[in-house]
């Protein structure tokens, strides 16, 4: 493999490491929250609310509610859910 291929392989390793670190940090915050949640097989965290389900993707810091995609970490998701309850 050429030099460019080796550079891309290194970049992929760095990205994977960042995603794992982000997921670990977000899951620690979620485990301490007061809301009930479940995790599906792909790692998506699902919060069931009376208004609908909020899907949180901890590796990429994104969450979705009713086809609306937002950016934010675990604290943003928990704040969003608290504001929905008001």
Residue pairs with C-beta under 8 A, 6 or more apart in sequence:
1 9
19 59
19 60
20 59
22 58
22 59
22 60
22 61
22 73
23 43
23 58
23 59
25 73
25 74
26 56
26 58
26 61
26 73
26 74
27 45
27 58
27 74
29 73
29 74
29 75
29 78
30 37
30 45
30 56
30 58
30 74
30 77
30 78
33 74
33 78
35 47
35 78
35 81
36 47
36 48
37 45
37 46
37 47
37 48
38 45
38 46
38 48
39 45
39 46
40 46
43 57
43 58
43 59
44 55
44 56
44 57
45 55
45 56
45 57
45 58
46 53
46 54
46 55
46 56
47 53
47 54
47 56
47 77
47 81
49 81
49 84
49 85
51 84
52 65
52 66
53 65
54 63
54 64
54 65
54 77
54 80
54 81
54 84
55 63
55 64
55 65
56 62
56 63
56 74
56 77
57 63
57 64
58 74
61 71
61 72
61 73
62 69
62 70
62 71
62 72
63 69
63 70
63 72
63 76
63 77
63 80
64 70
65 80
70 76
70 80
72 80
